[in-house]
Amino acid sequence: MKNSGKPLLLFFLIYFIPFTKVISSDVEFNLYPNEFSLGEHAKLEVRARGDKPFRALQTNIKQNGVRIQFSGSGTETQIINFKVSKSQILNFYVSTEAEGSFKLPEISVEYDHKTYSSPPISFKVSKKSKQSQNQWFNPFPFEMEEDVTPESPEVSFHTNKSVFYKGEPIVGYFVLYYNGYRQPFLERDPNQSISYPYFLSETLKQVSVQIEPEVLRNNQLKKTLVYDKEIYGLTGIKAGKFQIGKTKFITGDSLRFNSLQETVNTNPATVTVLELPPNKPKEFTGAIGNFKLNLTEIPKTVHKGETLYYEVTVEGEGGYEGITPLSIPNSKVQVISQSRTKTFRKLDSGEYGFYSVVKFLYGYQTDFPGNLQIEPYHFSFFSLNEKQYKSLVLTFPEISVLPEKRKTPEPTKLSSKSEGGPSIIVLVLIAVFGILSYVGYRRYSFSRQSTMFSEMIQSFGKKRNVFLADYLEKKGIQKDDTQFLVNLLNNSDKLTPEKTFKNLSKQEKTKVLVLKKQLQNKE
């Protein structure tokens, strides 16, 4: 790729860039470093792309003076240019008992019931380094190595887009550019805020950024380090040209003895926020993305004098900041409540981005019996795919308004002295027994259902957000139900499962139990 000074976004987790890399179609063998000192060790990383069965066939090998020892395994989700993939990793330590040039002994792994063997990767082991790894008893408070004068480090703020529309969400992150550090550390100055003029900002969760390990910057080759503790979602609220991300960082070399920390001012990113095109539709309130409009709940009949409740859902790719309830001149229609959720997740296109779900609950006060036709619901948004405004219309079915409900006449009171009737004491005892039985059954039913809900949460382990959504989709759970469970588990992390289940509505409790049985049948 061309080094332009502006790194491309690569959303994936990785620790080091291997010096030696041998790639097969399914399994990769990576050894790094390919040169190290006697008494130290290198790392052999075996990576399989996918989620099929993966295991080491050997855990301890010693051959021709080289020892390979299994050290553990793990999984990794990679998001490269917004394309998601998954990997499994087996880690091994490689060490020798003497200095010299060596070749890696053959080690085998099994992936998807197929055997893969490592190639004879060459590496070199030199004499012990002048500087002991354990400096506890070192009487000299300085490093026994050649002086290296690193150039001043630089921290810059980057965004995945430099030109975008007002109301369009983007991603922002900080990068350290350096040379001379063996293991740099980077922390934001807690006494400094970040300048985002005319932007709404939020910290994204479960998102990691990795860029090219070395880039040509100001005609000099520099190494890079992304500050992945804070990745931001930003939404411009005013058109114009702005500098964003101005703050201070503290950096230094964590492996250099007596190294000094430096406070670095960040280089802000210059972005241009475009005004939306003119001739906006009447119903447009600032929504940008690609959305769809649904009528999720509406009854077919209602009685005169009752309130007709119906729910409208707007969901799709993009932020929810510009989505507002439709202004309806009819005084009989009122907005009862609204809910909003926005997540950074895998989209239908296979890319990653923002996905919003907004629900509006309306109430319509009925006055007369007959057939009721509610006026169509209009919603407009600016489509980023088509670079033009689009309008959606939601038509309502005809509602039958029935006559007012008649009040049920009160039953005739029986005389306490009726002949042949049961005694008052017997009736009271029967009533008390019935109430206690009902209460007991409700408690037992709630306890049993709450236990089933807790078992379902425990079966998910630590899967949340994107990872939980992928897991549920593989189990055959519908998209709407998947999003419902993802949001529910995010809230359940703050409360106990029993309290979370107790706070659900009757309809949501039934939905949870149905999904529990559906997942149980899939196992």
BELVEN-V210725 format. One record per pair of residues at least 12 apart in sequence whose ideal C-beta (glycine too) atoms are under 7 Angstrom apart, sorted by the first residue. I is the first residue (numbers start at 1). J is the second residue. D is the distance in Angstrom with one decimal. If there is no record, write none. Layout:
BEGIN
i=[I,I]
j=[J,J]
d=[D,D]
END
This chain:
BEGIN
i=[3,3,5,5,6,7,7,7,7,7,7,8,9,9,9,9,10,10,10,10,11,11,11,11,11,11,11,12,12,12,12,12,13,13,13,13,14,16,17,18,18,18,19,19,19,20,20,20,22,22,24,26,26,26,27,27,27,27,27,28,29,29,29,29,29,30,30,31,31,31,31,31,34,34,35,35,35,36,37,37,37,37,38,38,38,38,38,39,41,41,41,42,42,43,43,44,44,44,45,45,46,46,47,47,48,48,48,49,49,50,51,52,52,53,53,54,54,55,55,56,56,56,57,57,57,58,58,61,61,63,64,65,65,65,65,66,66,66,66,66,67,68,68,68,68,69,69,70,71,71,71,72,73,73,73,74,75,75,76,77,79,82,82,83,83,84,84,90,96,99,99,99,100,101,101,102,102,103,103,103,104,104,104,104,106,130,130,131,131,131,135,141,142,143,143,148,150,150,150,150,151,151,153,153,153,153,153,153,154,154,154,155,155,155,155,155,156,156,156,156,157,157,157,157,157,157,157,157,158,158,158,158,159,159,159,159,162,162,163,163,164,164,164,165,165,165,165,166,166,166,166,166,166,166,166,167,167,167,167,167,167,168,168,169,169,169,169,169,170,171,171,172,172,172,173,173,173,173,174,174,174,175,175,175,176,176,176,176,177,177,177,178,178,179,179,181,182,182,182,183,183,183,184,184,184,185,185,185,186,186,186,186,187,187,188,188,188,188,189,189,189,189,189,192,192,193,194,194,195,195,195,196,196,197,197,198,198,198,198,199,199,199,199,199,200,200,200,201,201,202,202,203,203,204,204,204,204,205,206,206,207,207,208,209,209,209,210,211,211,212,233,233,235,235,236,238,239,239,239,240,241,241,242,242,243,243,244,244,244,245,245,245,246,246,247,248,248,248,248,249,249,250,251,276,280,281,281,281,283,283,283,283,283,284,284,285,285,285,286,286,287,287,287,287,288,288,288,288,288,289,289,289,289,289,289,290,290,290,290,290,290,291,291,291,291,291,292,292,293,293,293,293,294,295,295,295,295,296,296,297,297,298,298,300,300,301,301,302,302,302,303,303,303,304,304,304,304,304,304,304,305,305,306,307,307,307,308,308,308,309,309,309,310,311,311,311,312,312,312,312,313,313,314,314,315,315,315,316,317,317,317,317,318,318,319,319,319,320,320,320,320,323,325,325,326,326,326,332,332,333,333,334,334,335,335,336,336,336,337,338,338,338,338,339,340,341,341,341,342,342,343,343,345,345,345,346,346,357,366,368,369,369,369,370,371,371,372,372,373,374,376,376,376,377,378,378,379,449,449,449,450,450,450,452,452,453,453,453,454,456,456,457,457,457,460,464,464,465,468,468,469,469,472,475,475,476,477,477,481,484,485]
j=[215,216,215,217,158,158,175,211,212,215,224,211,81,160,171,209,80,81,210,211,79,80,82,207,208,209,352,78,79,80,208,210,76,77,78,208,210,32,213,30,31,32,32,33,34,32,34,121,119,121,116,48,49,111,46,48,109,111,116,47,44,46,118,119,121,45,47,44,94,104,121,123,123,124,123,124,126,125,126,127,128,129,99,125,126,127,128,128,93,94,95,94,123,91,93,68,92,94,89,91,90,109,87,89,87,88,111,85,87,86,86,111,112,112,113,88,111,109,110,70,90,109,108,109,110,107,108,105,107,105,105,96,97,98,102,94,96,102,104,105,95,92,94,105,107,92,93,92,91,92,93,91,89,90,91,89,87,88,89,467,352,351,352,350,351,346,352,109,125,125,126,127,125,122,124,123,125,120,121,122,118,120,121,123,118,144,145,143,144,145,257,258,258,256,257,180,178,179,180,181,179,180,176,177,178,251,262,264,177,264,267,174,176,249,264,266,175,177,266,267,172,174,244,245,266,267,268,269,172,173,175,269,171,172,269,271,271,272,272,274,236,273,274,274,276,288,382,236,237,238,239,273,274,275,276,235,236,286,288,321,322,288,384,233,234,235,319,354,234,231,233,232,234,245,209,226,227,231,227,245,266,211,224,226,224,225,227,251,217,222,224,222,223,222,223,253,253,255,256,253,254,255,225,251,253,251,252,254,225,227,249,251,249,250,227,230,247,249,247,248,249,250,263,247,248,247,245,247,244,246,247,234,244,242,244,236,237,238,242,234,235,236,237,244,235,237,321,232,234,232,233,230,232,231,232,233,344,465,465,466,231,344,228,226,228,231,226,224,226,224,344,354,319,321,273,273,273,274,275,273,270,272,271,273,268,270,268,269,271,266,268,269,266,268,266,263,264,265,266,264,266,263,264,382,389,380,389,391,326,378,379,380,391,380,389,322,323,324,321,322,318,322,323,381,318,322,381,382,384,316,317,318,319,381,384,316,317,318,383,384,385,314,315,316,318,381,315,316,314,379,392,394,313,310,312,394,396,311,313,310,311,310,396,399,400,400,402,366,399,401,402,404,405,366,368,369,401,402,403,404,366,404,366,363,364,365,364,366,399,336,361,363,362,359,360,361,360,362,377,394,357,359,358,379,356,357,358,356,347,353,354,355,354,356,342,354,356,340,342,356,358,358,338,360,377,378,379,364,365,362,364,362,363,360,362,361,362,363,361,358,359,360,361,359,358,356,357,487,354,356,355,465,465,466,469,466,469,483,401,401,401,402,403,401,398,400,399,401,398,396,393,394,395,394,391,393,392,501,509,513,497,498,501,513,516,497,501,512,497,516,519,489,492,497,489,489,490,486,486,489,482,486,485,519,522,522,515,518,515,511,515]
d=[5.2,4.0,6.7,5.3,6.6,6.6,6.6,3.4,5.6,6.1,6.8,6.8,6.9,5.0,7.0,6.3,5.2,6.8,4.9,6.3,3.1,6.8,6.7,6.6,6.4,6.2,6.5,3.4,5.4,5.6,6.9,5.6,5.1,6.8,6.9,5.3,5.6,5.6,4.6,3.7,6.6,4.3,4.9,5.5,4.5,6.8,4.9,5.2,5.0,6.7,6.4,6.1,6.5,5.8,6.5,5.1,6.6,5.5,4.3,4.5,6.9,5.6,4.5,6.6,7.0,4.4,6.7,5.2,6.8,6.4,4.9,6.3,4.6,6.9,6.5,4.5,6.8,6.3,5.5,6.8,5.4,4.6,5.0,5.5,6.9,6.1,5.3,5.5,4.8,6.0,4.3,4.4,6.3,6.5,6.7,6.6,4.1,5.3,6.0,5.9,4.4,5.4,5.2,5.4,6.6,4.8,4.5,6.1,5.3,6.6,5.6,6.4,4.0,6.5,7.0,4.4,4.8,6.9,5.5,5.4,5.2,5.5,4.5,6.1,5.7,5.6,6.3,5.5,5.9,4.1,6.7,5.5,5.7,5.9,6.9,6.7,5.5,5.3,6.9,5.6,5.3,5.1,5.5,6.3,5.6,6.3,4.8,5.6,4.7,6.1,5.2,5.2,6.3,5.1,6.8,5.1,7.0,5.5,6.1,6.9,5.6,4.0,4.6,6.5,6.8,5.7,6.7,6.1,5.0,4.9,5.8,5.7,6.2,6.8,5.2,5.8,6.6,4.3,6.9,5.5,6.0,6.1,4.3,6.9,5.8,4.7,6.0,6.0,5.4,5.9,6.6,6.4,6.7,6.9,5.1,5.2,6.8,5.7,2.4,6.4,5.9,6.9,6.0,6.7,4.4,5.2,6.5,5.8,4.4,7.0,6.8,5.9,5.3,4.7,4.9,4.7,5.6,6.9,6.4,4.2,6.3,5.5,6.7,2.7,5.6,6.9,5.5,4.6,6.9,5.9,5.9,5.8,6.7,4.7,5.3,6.0,5.4,6.7,4.7,6.6,7.0,6.6,6.8,5.0,5.9,6.0,7.0,5.1,6.7,6.7,5.1,5.3,6.7,6.1,6.2,6.4,6.9,5.2,4.4,6.3,5.1,5.0,6.7,5.6,6.9,4.9,4.4,5.0,5.3,6.6,6.3,4.4,5.2,6.2,4.9,6.1,6.9,5.1,4.1,7.0,6.6,6.4,5.6,5.5,6.9,4.2,6.9,6.1,5.5,4.4,6.0,6.3,5.7,5.5,6.0,4.4,6.0,4.5,6.5,6.6,4.9,4.4,5.4,6.2,6.2,6.6,6.1,4.7,5.8,5.2,5.9,5.1,6.7,5.0,7.0,6.9,6.4,5.5,6.9,4.0,6.3,5.8,6.6,4.8,4.5,6.8,6.3,4.5,6.7,4.1,6.8,6.4,5.1,5.5,6.9,6.5,5.5,3.9,6.3,4.9,6.5,5.6,6.7,6.1,4.4,6.1,6.6,5.3,5.3,6.9,4.9,5.8,6.2,4.7,6.7,5.1,5.2,6.7,4.8,5.7,4.8,5.9,5.1,4.9,5.8,5.9,6.2,5.5,6.0,6.6,6.8,7.0,5.6,5.7,4.0,6.6,5.1,6.2,3.9,5.9,6.9,5.1,5.8,6.7,4.1,5.5,5.7,5.6,6.2,6.0,4.7,5.3,6.0,4.4,5.4,5.7,6.8,5.7,6.9,5.0,6.4,5.7,5.8,5.7,6.4,4.0,5.5,5.3,6.8,4.4,6.2,4.4,6.7,4.1,6.4,5.6,7.0,4.5,6.8,2.7,6.9,4.0,4.8,3.9,5.5,6.1,6.5,4.9,6.5,5.8,4.9,1.7,6.9,6.5,6.2,5.1,4.7,6.5,5.8,6.8,5.9,5.6,6.5,3.5,6.6,5.3,6.3,5.4,5.9,5.2,4.4,4.9,4.6,6.7,6.1,5.7,6.8,4.7,5.0,6.2,4.3,3.9,6.9,6.8,6.7,4.7,5.8,5.8,6.3,5.8,4.9,6.0,5.0,5.8,6.6,5.0,5.8,6.8,5.8,4.4,6.7,5.3,6.1,4.8,6.8,5.6,4.2,5.8,6.4,7.0,6.5,5.5,5.6,5.9,6.9,5.0,4.9,6.9,5.8,6.7,6.8,5.0,4.7,6.1,6.5,4.3,7.0,6.9,5.5,5.8,6.9,5.9,6.1,6.1,6.1,5.5,6.0,4.9,5.3,3.8,5.1,4.7,6.4,5.0,5.9,6.4,7.0,5.8,4.7,5.8,5.3,6.9,5.2,6.2,6.1,4.4,6.4,4.8,4.7,6.9,6.5,5.0,7.0,4.9,5.0,6.9,5.0,6.0,5.9,4.6,5.5,6.9,7.0,5.3,6.3,6.1,7.0,6.8,5.1,6.8,5.0,6.2,4.9,5.6,5.4,6.2,4.2,5.2,5.5,4.2,5.1,6.3,5.0,4.0,6.6,5.7,4.8,6.9,6.6,6.1,6.9,5.0,4.8,6.3,5.3,5.7,4.5,5.8,4.1,4.7,6.7,6.6,6.2,5.4,6.7,6.2,6.7,6.3,5.4,6.5,5.3,5.5,6.2,5.9,4.8,6.2,6.7,6.9,5.8,7.0,6.6]
END
